[in-house]
Amino acid sequence: MRVIIEPDYEKLSLWAARYIARRIKMHERSGETRPFVLGLPTGSSPIGTYKELIRLVKSGYLSFRNVVTFNMDEYVGLPREHEQSYWTFMHKNFFDHIDIPAENINILNGMAEDPVAECQAYEEKIASYGGIDLFLGGIGADGHIAFNEPFSSLSSRTREKSLTYDTKVMNSRFFGGNISAVPSTALTVGVETVMSADEVIILVNGHSKARALKHTVEDGVSQAWTCSALQMHRRAIIVCDEDACDELKVATYRYFKDIEKANLEPMAL
Ligand code: GLP
């Protein structure tokens, strides 16, 4: 696991966006005809990364014409047009501002009549592209990745999951503070779906994520902190800010600062 410690959210976002941009460019230059397959999250964590990716597209440096995306999750029971659906979030914050063809965008349908079939078809579609090249993710304060809440199976694949009370409280800020307005379940990729990607980048910012970061990096692999499964990934990169490091041991912090010291500047383009 690599841990990139940036001074603040802005730098963290630049680092992640430029890393992703570089991966897409490398894929393009390799002459691969297969599209680049990118897994994407919602939430506040990726907004800065999306902003920089949008800027790179608008500047002409980057194109998403040959990129296929798969979002991590979607609330059950919210129609696409609902202002808090992840479909709306993704279009408003990212897809409407880049040159990705609409048919390249994949988001689970939270209104599917048969959620089991919907989830199965999602996994099959990912497989049909040869899997995900890079999965970008955020993390919940309780360490959940996508909506894989504590004690989710670390071998899980896309399915419907109940949301914990804590997650509903956290996400109620988007529903006018009304916990009962937050859907109780979501369709989500599984831990194993994320783990099957060739590469995973997780964004961790702010003091409220400090415990989750500690469990991701320092403690043992446990279903209680689904983020800890990333320790078993061959190419996992955690990009965090200083505030998120509050619970790391000084030695851990120093180790990553030292070993990554040549790689901390968001790459120049
Ligand atoms: C939600 C999403 C996760 C996201 C998490 C953290 O529960 N399902 O994918 O990582 O929230 O959100 P934020 O980035 O707003 O802290």
py3Dmol code that shows the C-alpha trace and the ligand (Angstrom):
import py3Dmol

protein = """\
ATOM      1  CA  MET A   1       0.000   0.000   0.000  1.00  0.00           C
ATOM      2  CA  ARG A   2       1.163   3.506  -0.798  1.00  0.00           C
ATOM      3  CA  VAL A   3       0.121   6.442   1.380  1.00  0.00           C
ATOM      4  CA  ILE A   4       0.470   9.917  -0.105  1.00  0.00           C
ATOM      5  CA  ILE A   5       0.170  12.614   2.565  1.00  0.00           C
ATOM      6  CA  GLU A   6      -0.707  16.007   1.136  1.00  0.00           C
ATOM      7  CA  PRO A   7      -0.921  19.220   3.185  1.00  0.00           C
ATOM      8  CA  ASP A   8      -4.575  19.895   2.452  1.00  0.00           C
ATOM      9  CA  TYR A   9      -7.670  18.937   0.476  1.00  0.00           C
ATOM     10  CA  GLU A  10      -6.755  21.039  -2.529  1.00  0.00           C
ATOM     11  CA  LYS A  11      -3.357  19.388  -2.971  1.00  0.00           C
ATOM     12  CA  LEU A  12      -4.838  15.942  -2.323  1.00  0.00           C
ATOM     13  CA  SER A  13      -7.401  16.567  -5.072  1.00  0.00           C
ATOM     14  CA  LEU A  14      -4.754  17.762  -7.525  1.00  0.00           C
ATOM     15  CA  TRP A  15      -2.592  14.744  -6.801  1.00  0.00           C
ATOM     16  CA  ALA A  16      -5.428  12.280  -7.382  1.00  0.00           C
ATOM     17  CA  ALA A  17      -6.770  13.991 -10.501  1.00  0.00           C
ATOM     18  CA  ARG A  18      -3.396  14.204 -12.152  1.00  0.00           C
ATOM     19  CA  TYR A  19      -2.600  10.602 -11.331  1.00  0.00           C
ATOM     20  CA  ILE A  20      -5.886   9.511 -12.928  1.00  0.00           C
ATOM     21  CA  ALA A  21      -5.298  11.799 -15.929  1.00  0.00           C
ATOM     22  CA  ARG A  22      -1.874  10.287 -16.409  1.00  0.00           C
ATOM     23  CA  ARG A  23      -3.236   6.755 -16.281  1.00  0.00           C
ATOM     24  CA  ILE A  24      -5.860   7.596 -18.936  1.00  0.00           C
ATOM     25  CA  LYS A  25      -3.188   9.222 -21.142  1.00  0.00           C
ATOM     26  CA  MET A  26      -0.854   6.244 -20.770  1.00  0.00           C
ATOM     27  CA  HIS A  27      -3.666   3.921 -21.804  1.00  0.00           C
ATOM     28  CA  GLU A  28      -4.412   6.124 -24.827  1.00  0.00           C
ATOM     29  CA  ARG A  29      -0.753   6.256 -25.878  1.00  0.00           C
ATOM     30  CA  SER A  30      -0.303   2.496 -25.502  1.00  0.00           C
ATOM     31  CA  GLY A  31      -2.472   2.080 -28.601  1.00  0.00           C
ATOM     32  CA  GLU A  32      -5.048   0.036 -26.649  1.00  0.00           C
ATOM     33  CA  THR A  33      -8.380   0.049 -28.460  1.00  0.00           C
ATOM     34  CA  ARG A  34     -10.223  -1.246 -25.388  1.00  0.00           C
ATOM     35  CA  PRO A  35     -11.594   1.682 -23.348  1.00  0.00           C
ATOM     36  CA  PHE A  36     -10.034   2.683 -20.052  1.00  0.00           C
ATOM     37  CA  VAL A  37     -12.390   1.485 -17.305  1.00  0.00           C
ATOM     38  CA  LEU A  38     -12.718   3.793 -14.321  1.00  0.00           C
ATOM     39  CA  GLY A  39     -14.652   3.158 -11.085  1.00  0.00           C
ATOM     40  CA  LEU A  40     -16.021   6.312  -9.457  1.00  0.00           C
ATOM     41  CA  PRO A  41     -17.446   7.441  -6.110  1.00  0.00           C
ATOM     42  CA  THR A  42     -19.854  10.120  -4.949  1.00  0.00           C
ATOM     43  CA  GLY A  43     -19.568  12.124  -1.720  1.00  0.00           C
ATOM     44  CA  SER A  44     -17.743  15.303  -0.827  1.00  0.00           C
ATOM     45  CA  SER A  45     -14.269  13.715  -0.985  1.00  0.00           C
ATOM     46  CA  PRO A  46     -13.998  13.422  -4.798  1.00  0.00           C
ATOM     47  CA  ILE A  47     -15.416  16.857  -5.672  1.00  0.00           C
ATOM     48  CA  GLY A  48     -11.991  18.538  -5.842  1.00  0.00           C
ATOM     49  CA  THR A  49     -10.649  15.669  -7.949  1.00  0.00           C
ATOM     50  CA  TYR A  50     -13.595  15.972 -10.333  1.00  0.00           C
ATOM     51  CA  LYS A  51     -13.025  19.731 -10.597  1.00  0.00           C
ATOM     52  CA  GLU A  52      -9.426  19.261 -11.652  1.00  0.00           C
ATOM     53  CA  LEU A  53     -10.334  16.493 -14.131  1.00  0.00           C
ATOM     54  CA  ILE A  54     -12.973  18.813 -15.632  1.00  0.00           C
ATOM     55  CA  ARG A  55     -10.357  21.560 -15.925  1.00  0.00           C
ATOM     56  CA  LEU A  56      -7.990  19.174 -17.701  1.00  0.00           C
ATOM     57  CA  VAL A  57     -10.725  18.190 -20.171  1.00  0.00           C
ATOM     58  CA  LYS A  58     -11.674  21.809 -20.832  1.00  0.00           C
ATOM     59  CA  SER A  59      -8.028  22.715 -21.352  1.00  0.00           C
ATOM     60  CA  GLY A  60      -7.818  20.069 -24.083  1.00  0.00           C
ATOM     61  CA  TYR A  61      -5.240  17.948 -22.223  1.00  0.00           C
ATOM     62  CA  LEU A  62      -7.555  15.083 -21.380  1.00  0.00           C
ATOM     63  CA  SER A  63     -10.474  13.316 -23.020  1.00  0.00           C
ATOM     64  CA  PHE A  64     -12.989  10.813 -21.655  1.00  0.00           C
ATOM     65  CA  ARG A  65     -14.178   9.716 -25.113  1.00  0.00           C
ATOM     66  CA  ASN A  66     -12.545   6.324 -24.653  1.00  0.00           C
ATOM     67  CA  VAL A  67     -13.263   5.972 -20.926  1.00  0.00           C
ATOM     68  CA  VAL A  68     -16.052   3.800 -19.515  1.00  0.00           C
ATOM     69  CA  THR A  69     -17.139   4.503 -15.943  1.00  0.00           C
ATOM     70  CA  PHE A  70     -18.833   2.411 -13.277  1.00  0.00           C
ATOM     71  CA  ASN A  71     -20.140   4.159 -10.200  1.00  0.00           C
ATOM     72  CA  MET A  72     -19.806   2.509  -6.829  1.00  0.00           C
ATOM     73  CA  ASP A  73     -23.319   2.763  -5.521  1.00  0.00           C
ATOM     74  CA  GLU A  74     -26.830   4.191  -5.673  1.00  0.00           C
ATOM     75  CA  TYR A  75     -29.620   4.635  -3.148  1.00  0.00           C
ATOM     76  CA  VAL A  76     -32.544   2.251  -3.474  1.00  0.00           C
ATOM     77  CA  GLY A  77     -35.868   3.956  -4.104  1.00  0.00           C
ATOM     78  CA  LEU A  78     -34.626   7.274  -5.459  1.00  0.00           C
ATOM     79  CA  PRO A  79     -35.438   7.906  -9.092  1.00  0.00           C
ATOM     80  CA  ARG A  80     -32.518   9.175 -11.218  1.00  0.00           C
ATOM     81  CA  GLU A  81     -33.997  12.669 -11.318  1.00  0.00           C
ATOM     82  CA  HIS A  82     -34.110  12.940  -7.508  1.00  0.00           C
ATOM     83  CA  GLU A  83     -31.762  15.708  -6.462  1.00  0.00           C
ATOM     84  CA  GLN A  84     -29.962  13.376  -4.022  1.00  0.00           C
ATOM     85  CA  SER A  85     -29.627  10.388  -6.322  1.00  0.00           C
ATOM     86  CA  TYR A  86     -26.041   9.524  -7.121  1.00  0.00           C
ATOM     87  CA  TRP A  87     -27.029   9.704 -10.807  1.00  0.00           C
ATOM     88  CA  THR A  88     -27.860  13.394 -10.330  1.00  0.00           C
ATOM     89  CA  PHE A  89     -24.753  13.973  -8.230  1.00  0.00           C
ATOM     90  CA  MET A  90     -22.466  12.488 -10.873  1.00  0.00           C
ATOM     91  CA  HIS A  91     -24.004  14.397 -13.748  1.00  0.00           C
ATOM     92  CA  LYS A  92     -24.051  17.690 -11.892  1.00  0.00           C
ATOM     93  CA  ASN A  93     -20.534  17.409 -10.500  1.00  0.00           C
ATOM     94  CA  PHE A  94     -18.753  15.597 -13.294  1.00  0.00           C
ATOM     95  CA  PHE A  95     -20.342  14.015 -16.358  1.00  0.00           C
ATOM     96  CA  ASP A  96     -22.151  17.130 -17.598  1.00  0.00           C
ATOM     97  CA  HIS A  97     -18.809  18.933 -17.822  1.00  0.00           C
ATOM     98  CA  ILE A  98     -16.654  16.384 -19.645  1.00  0.00           C
ATOM     99  CA  ASP A  99     -16.729  14.745 -23.069  1.00  0.00           C
ATOM    100  CA  ILE A 100     -17.742  11.246 -21.970  1.00  0.00           C
ATOM    101  CA  PRO A 101     -20.338   9.587 -24.255  1.00  0.00           C
ATOM    102  CA  ALA A 102     -23.571   8.949 -22.305  1.00  0.00           C
ATOM    103  CA  GLU A 103     -23.435   5.255 -23.213  1.00  0.00           C
ATOM    104  CA  ASN A 104     -20.073   4.921 -21.439  1.00  0.00           C
ATOM    105  CA  ILE A 105     -21.593   5.862 -18.069  1.00  0.00           C
ATOM    106  CA  ASN A 106     -22.753   3.047 -15.801  1.00  0.00           C
ATOM    107  CA  ILE A 107     -24.655   3.706 -12.583  1.00  0.00           C
ATOM    108  CA  LEU A 108     -26.672   1.120 -10.689  1.00  0.00           C
ATOM    109  CA  ASN A 109     -30.412   1.628 -10.998  1.00  0.00           C
ATOM    110  CA  GLY A 110     -31.832   2.060  -7.500  1.00  0.00           C
ATOM    111  CA  MET A 111     -35.350   1.722  -8.913  1.00  0.00           C
ATOM    112  CA  ALA A 112     -34.706  -1.672 -10.531  1.00  0.00           C
ATOM    113  CA  GLU A 113     -37.656  -4.043 -10.115  1.00  0.00           C
ATOM    114  CA  ASP A 114     -35.258  -6.906  -9.573  1.00  0.00           C
ATOM    115  CA  PRO A 115     -32.265  -5.590  -7.596  1.00  0.00           C
ATOM    116  CA  VAL A 116     -30.555  -8.982  -7.607  1.00  0.00           C
ATOM    117  CA  ALA A 117     -30.642  -9.128 -11.413  1.00  0.00           C
ATOM    118  CA  GLU A 118     -29.545  -5.477 -11.610  1.00  0.00           C
ATOM    119  CA  CYS A 119     -26.479  -6.198  -9.438  1.00  0.00           C
ATOM    120  CA  GLN A 120     -25.630  -9.385 -11.313  1.00  0.00           C
ATOM    121  CA  ALA A 121     -25.861  -7.557 -14.649  1.00  0.00           C
ATOM    122  CA  TYR A 122     -23.572  -4.816 -13.299  1.00  0.00           C
ATOM    123  CA  GLU A 123     -20.876  -7.324 -12.390  1.00  0.00           C
ATOM    124  CA  GLU A 124     -21.259  -8.968 -15.799  1.00  0.00           C
ATOM    125  CA  LYS A 125     -20.938  -5.647 -17.576  1.00  0.00           C
ATOM    126  CA  ILE A 126     -17.751  -4.835 -15.656  1.00  0.00           C
ATOM    127  CA  ALA A 127     -16.382  -8.244 -16.619  1.00  0.00           C
ATOM    128  CA  SER A 128     -17.361  -7.703 -20.268  1.00  0.00           C
ATOM    129  CA  TYR A 129     -14.907  -4.779 -20.396  1.00  0.00           C
ATOM    130  CA  GLY A 130     -12.148  -6.916 -18.914  1.00  0.00           C
ATOM    131  CA  GLY A 131     -12.551  -5.468 -15.403  1.00  0.00           C
ATOM    132  CA  ILE A 132     -11.863  -2.084 -13.881  1.00  0.00           C
ATOM    133  CA  ASP A 133      -8.477  -0.489 -14.526  1.00  0.00           C
ATOM    134  CA  LEU A 134      -8.656   2.024 -11.718  1.00  0.00           C
ATOM    135  CA  PHE A 135     -11.208   2.357  -8.943  1.00  0.00           C
ATOM    136  CA  LEU A 136     -11.353   5.748  -7.243  1.00  0.00           C
ATOM    137  CA  GLY A 137     -13.096   5.733  -3.871  1.00  0.00           C
ATOM    138  CA  GLY A 138     -13.793   7.689  -0.742  1.00  0.00           C
ATOM    139  CA  ILE A 139     -14.215   6.341   2.752  1.00  0.00           C
ATOM    140  CA  GLY A 140     -16.865   6.675   5.459  1.00  0.00           C
ATOM    141  CA  ALA A 141     -15.949   7.701   9.001  1.00  0.00           C
ATOM    142  CA  ASP A 142     -16.662   4.077   9.984  1.00  0.00           C
ATOM    143  CA  GLY A 143     -14.301   2.854   7.274  1.00  0.00           C
ATOM    144  CA  HIS A 144     -16.888   1.835   4.705  1.00  0.00           C
ATOM    145  CA  ILE A 145     -15.857   1.803   1.069  1.00  0.00           C
ATOM    146  CA  ALA A 146     -18.728   2.291  -1.381  1.00  0.00           C
ATOM    147  CA  PHE A 147     -21.640   1.238   0.870  1.00  0.00           C
ATOM    148  CA  ASN A 148     -19.832  -1.745   2.348  1.00  0.00           C
ATOM    149  CA  GLU A 149     -20.712  -0.992   5.930  1.00  0.00           C
ATOM    150  CA  PRO A 150     -18.874  -2.516   8.919  1.00  0.00           C
ATOM    151  CA  PHE A 151     -19.054  -6.333   8.885  1.00  0.00           C
ATOM    152  CA  SER A 152     -19.791  -6.527   5.178  1.00  0.00           C
ATOM    153  CA  SER A 153     -18.166  -9.581   3.689  1.00  0.00           C
ATOM    154  CA  LEU A 154     -14.705  -8.832   2.403  1.00  0.00           C
ATOM    155  CA  SER A 155     -15.552 -11.183  -0.500  1.00  0.00           C
ATOM    156  CA  SER A 156     -18.731  -9.318  -1.379  1.00  0.00           C
ATOM    157  CA  ARG A 157     -19.818  -8.466  -4.897  1.00  0.00           C
ATOM    158  CA  THR A 158     -22.465  -6.001  -6.076  1.00  0.00           C
ATOM    159  CA  ARG A 159     -25.664  -6.323  -4.061  1.00  0.00           C
ATOM    160  CA  GLU A 160     -28.228  -4.477  -1.959  1.00  0.00           C
ATOM    161  CA  LYS A 161     -26.995  -3.393   1.483  1.00  0.00           C
ATOM    162  CA  SER A 162     -28.723  -1.866   4.480  1.00  0.00           C
ATOM    163  CA  LEU A 163     -27.236   1.419   5.606  1.00  0.00           C
ATOM    164  CA  THR A 164     -26.193   1.803   9.225  1.00  0.00           C
ATOM    165  CA  TYR A 165     -27.761   4.388  11.467  1.00  0.00           C
ATOM    166  CA  ASP A 166     -24.399   6.229  11.555  1.00  0.00           C
ATOM    167  CA  THR A 167     -24.273   6.452   7.765  1.00  0.00           C
ATOM    168  CA  LYS A 168     -27.859   7.669   7.626  1.00  0.00           C
ATOM    169  CA  VAL A 169     -27.040  10.354  10.199  1.00  0.00           C
ATOM    170  CA  MET A 170     -23.938  11.401   8.228  1.00  0.00           C
ATOM    171  CA  ASN A 171     -25.803  11.506   4.920  1.00  0.00           C
ATOM    172  CA  SER A 172     -28.893  13.235   6.344  1.00  0.00           C
ATOM    173  CA  ARG A 173     -27.033  16.514   5.740  1.00  0.00           C
ATOM    174  CA  PHE A 174     -27.940  16.086   2.087  1.00  0.00           C
ATOM    175  CA  PHE A 175     -31.603  15.426   2.947  1.00  0.00           C
ATOM    176  CA  GLY A 176     -32.284  18.608   4.882  1.00  0.00           C
ATOM    177  CA  GLY A 177     -31.080  16.994   8.118  1.00  0.00           C
ATOM    178  CA  ASN A 178     -33.989  14.547   8.027  1.00  0.00           C
ATOM    179  CA  ILE A 179     -32.693  11.044   8.829  1.00  0.00           C
ATOM    180  CA  SER A 180     -35.951   9.391   7.847  1.00  0.00           C
ATOM    181  CA  ALA A 181     -35.613  10.851   4.336  1.00  0.00           C
ATOM    182  CA  VAL A 182     -32.337   8.950   3.792  1.00  0.00           C
ATOM    183  CA  PRO A 183     -33.016   5.653   2.007  1.00  0.00           C
ATOM    184  CA  SER A 184     -32.428   2.602   4.197  1.00  0.00           C
ATOM    185  CA  THR A 185     -30.698   0.540   1.559  1.00  0.00           C
ATOM    186  CA  ALA A 186     -28.436   1.027  -1.411  1.00  0.00           C
ATOM    187  CA  LEU A 187     -27.120  -1.018  -4.294  1.00  0.00           C
ATOM    188  CA  THR A 188     -23.364  -1.118  -3.990  1.00  0.00           C
ATOM    189  CA  VAL A 189     -20.358  -2.784  -5.521  1.00  0.00           C
ATOM    190  CA  GLY A 190     -18.807  -5.228  -3.076  1.00  0.00           C
ATOM    191  CA  VAL A 191     -15.446  -5.100  -1.354  1.00  0.00           C
ATOM    192  CA  GLU A 192     -14.254  -7.775  -3.755  1.00  0.00           C
ATOM    193  CA  THR A 193     -15.505  -5.759  -6.741  1.00  0.00           C
ATOM    194  CA  VAL A 194     -13.248  -2.910  -5.645  1.00  0.00           C
ATOM    195  CA  MET A 195     -10.421  -5.305  -4.828  1.00  0.00           C
ATOM    196  CA  SER A 196     -10.625  -6.836  -8.316  1.00  0.00           C
ATOM    197  CA  ALA A 197      -9.680  -3.541  -9.957  1.00  0.00           C
ATOM    198  CA  ASP A 198      -6.096  -3.349 -11.231  1.00  0.00           C
ATOM    199  CA  GLU A 199      -5.514  -0.293  -9.131  1.00  0.00           C
ATOM    200  CA  VAL A 200      -7.414   1.462  -6.319  1.00  0.00           C
ATOM    201  CA  ILE A 201      -7.074   5.064  -5.131  1.00  0.00           C
ATOM    202  CA  ILE A 202      -8.852   6.077  -1.936  1.00  0.00           C
ATOM    203  CA  LEU A 203      -9.262   9.720  -0.938  1.00  0.00           C
ATOM    204  CA  VAL A 204      -9.218  10.411   2.799  1.00  0.00           C
ATOM    205  CA  ASN A 205      -9.519  13.965   4.028  1.00  0.00           C
ATOM    206  CA  GLY A 206     -10.308  15.683   7.295  1.00  0.00           C
ATOM    207  CA  HIS A 207     -10.079  14.811  10.971  1.00  0.00           C
ATOM    208  CA  SER A 208     -13.411  12.930  10.902  1.00  0.00           C
ATOM    209  CA  LYS A 209     -11.711  10.236   8.788  1.00  0.00           C
ATOM    210  CA  ALA A 210      -8.665   9.878  11.060  1.00  0.00           C
ATOM    211  CA  ARG A 211      -9.812   6.646  12.728  1.00  0.00           C
ATOM    212  CA  ALA A 212     -10.759   5.136   9.395  1.00  0.00           C
ATOM    213  CA  LEU A 213      -7.329   5.995   8.015  1.00  0.00           C
ATOM    214  CA  LYS A 214      -5.604   4.370  10.978  1.00  0.00           C
ATOM    215  CA  HIS A 215      -7.616   1.182  10.429  1.00  0.00           C
ATOM    216  CA  THR A 216      -6.904   1.282   6.701  1.00  0.00           C
ATOM    217  CA  VAL A 217      -3.164   1.608   7.130  1.00  0.00           C
ATOM    218  CA  GLU A 218      -2.032   0.315  10.519  1.00  0.00           C
ATOM    219  CA  ASP A 219      -4.437  -2.188  12.006  1.00  0.00           C
ATOM    220  CA  GLY A 220      -5.236  -5.724  10.901  1.00  0.00           C
ATOM    221  CA  VAL A 221      -7.506  -6.718   8.047  1.00  0.00           C
ATOM    222  CA  SER A 222     -10.998  -6.899   9.523  1.00  0.00           C
ATOM    223  CA  GLN A 223     -14.544  -6.967   8.290  1.00  0.00           C
ATOM    224  CA  ALA A 224     -15.281  -4.409  11.046  1.00  0.00           C
ATOM    225  CA  TRP A 225     -13.384  -1.855   8.944  1.00  0.00           C
ATOM    226  CA  THR A 226     -13.991  -2.807   5.339  1.00  0.00           C
ATOM    227  CA  CYS A 227     -11.385  -0.275   4.193  1.00  0.00           C
ATOM    228  CA  SER A 228      -8.723  -2.508   5.767  1.00  0.00           C
ATOM    229  CA  ALA A 229      -9.201  -5.038   2.938  1.00  0.00           C
ATOM    230  CA  LEU A 230      -7.110  -2.650   0.834  1.00  0.00           C
ATOM    231  CA  GLN A 231      -4.040  -3.955   2.636  1.00  0.00           C
ATOM    232  CA  MET A 232      -4.463  -7.076   0.506  1.00  0.00           C
ATOM    233  CA  HIS A 233      -4.539  -5.160  -2.773  1.00  0.00           C
ATOM    234  CA  ARG A 234      -1.453  -5.209  -4.972  1.00  0.00           C
ATOM    235  CA  ARG A 235      -1.787  -1.596  -6.054  1.00  0.00           C
ATOM    236  CA  ALA A 236      -3.674   0.470  -3.518  1.00  0.00           C
ATOM    237  CA  ILE A 237      -2.891   4.150  -3.056  1.00  0.00           C
ATOM    238  CA  ILE A 238      -4.322   6.144  -0.175  1.00  0.00           C
ATOM    239  CA  VAL A 239      -4.219   9.883  -0.831  1.00  0.00           C
ATOM    240  CA  CYS A 240      -4.868  11.785   2.384  1.00  0.00           C
ATOM    241  CA  ASP A 241      -4.407  15.183   3.966  1.00  0.00           C
ATOM    242  CA  GLU A 242      -2.620  16.107   7.174  1.00  0.00           C
ATOM    243  CA  ASP A 243      -5.849  16.302   9.217  1.00  0.00           C
ATOM    244  CA  ALA A 244      -6.744  12.720   8.354  1.00  0.00           C
ATOM    245  CA  CYS A 245      -3.377  11.591   9.804  1.00  0.00           C
ATOM    246  CA  ASP A 246      -4.277  12.626  13.368  1.00  0.00           C
ATOM    247  CA  GLU A 247      -4.580   9.036  14.615  1.00  0.00           C
ATOM    248  CA  LEU A 248      -1.556   7.553  12.812  1.00  0.00           C
ATOM    249  CA  LYS A 249       1.500   6.623  14.827  1.00  0.00           C
ATOM    250  CA  VAL A 250       4.276   9.170  14.455  1.00  0.00           C
ATOM    251  CA  ALA A 251       6.490   6.428  13.023  1.00  0.00           C
ATOM    252  CA  THR A 252       3.899   5.473  10.389  1.00  0.00           C
ATOM    253  CA  TYR A 253       3.435   9.091   9.426  1.00  0.00           C
ATOM    254  CA  ARG A 254       7.179   9.657   9.141  1.00  0.00           C
ATOM    255  CA  TYR A 255       7.684   6.455   7.200  1.00  0.00           C
ATOM    256  CA  PHE A 256       5.265   7.442   4.446  1.00  0.00           C
ATOM    257  CA  LYS A 257       6.449  11.049   4.373  1.00  0.00           C
ATOM    258  CA  ASP A 258       9.977   9.765   3.871  1.00  0.00           C
ATOM    259  CA  ILE A 259       9.355   6.994   1.381  1.00  0.00           C
ATOM    260  CA  GLU A 260       7.067   9.148  -0.795  1.00  0.00           C
ATOM    261  CA  LYS A 261       9.014  12.386  -0.470  1.00  0.00           C
ATOM    262  CA  ALA A 262       9.919  12.448  -4.144  1.00  0.00           C
ATOM    263  CA  ASN A 263       6.273  11.879  -5.169  1.00  0.00           C
ATOM    264  CA  LEU A 264       4.346  14.416  -3.118  1.00  0.00           C
ATOM    265  CA  GLU A 265       4.068  17.278  -5.597  1.00  0.00           C
ATOM    266  CA  PRO A 266       0.920  16.905  -7.724  1.00  0.00           C
ATOM    267  CA  MET A 267       2.502  15.979 -11.055  1.00  0.00           C
ATOM    268  CA  ALA A 268       3.037  18.775 -13.529  1.00  0.00           C
ATOM    269  CA  LEU A 269       1.175  18.367 -16.807  1.00  0.00           C
TER     270      LEU A 269
END
"""
ligand_1 = """\
16
GLP
C -21.101 7.578 1.199
C -20.674 6.871 -0.076
C -19.217 6.489 -0.049
C -18.385 7.677 0.390
C -18.785 8.063 1.790
C -17.983 9.236 2.323
O -21.552 6.754 2.194
N -21.441 5.717 -0.360
O -18.824 6.057 -1.342
O -17.022 7.337 0.341
O -20.142 8.432 1.772
O -18.536 10.442 1.885
P -17.785 11.825 1.938
O -16.794 11.802 0.835
O -18.861 12.837 1.702
O -17.172 11.935 3.267
"""
view = py3Dmol.view(width=600, height=400)
view.addModel(protein, "pdb")
view.setStyle({"model": 0}, {"cartoon": {"style": "trace"}})
view.addModel(ligand_1, "xyz")
view.setStyle({"model": 1}, {"stick": {}})
view.zoomTo()
view.show()
